[in-house]
Amino acid sequence: MLSEAGHRGQHVYLNVCIVCHHGDPNRDGTLGPAIAGSSLELVRAKVLHREYPPGYEPQRTTFLMPAYPFVEEKLPDVVAYLAEVEAPEARSARGGTPPARP
């Protein structure tokens, strides 16, 4: 069950991100990698500036993703959605803990 923020983020994801990323954020899409569990720092850097945060190791070496500045105010909701739908095995594989609900 998604939180209010998760529902709002899902709406953005299904209207913007799904063009390149898979409908299930835990799976790779046609152009974009799986992004479930992505941090706000990473999402903000990629979505607004087309870059990676310092020290981040990209999953792919392509730079196809355009900037989407019109979703800036909705990024915390998108990150909430990505955290809430992250598969437990993916979270374990990256050494993460369950996300706190906003």
PyMOL commands that set and color helices and strands:
alter all, ss='L'
color gray80, all
select helices_A, chain A and resi 4-15+17-19+40-49+69-84+88-93
alter helices_A, ss='H'
color red, helices_A
deselect
rebuild
show_as cartoon
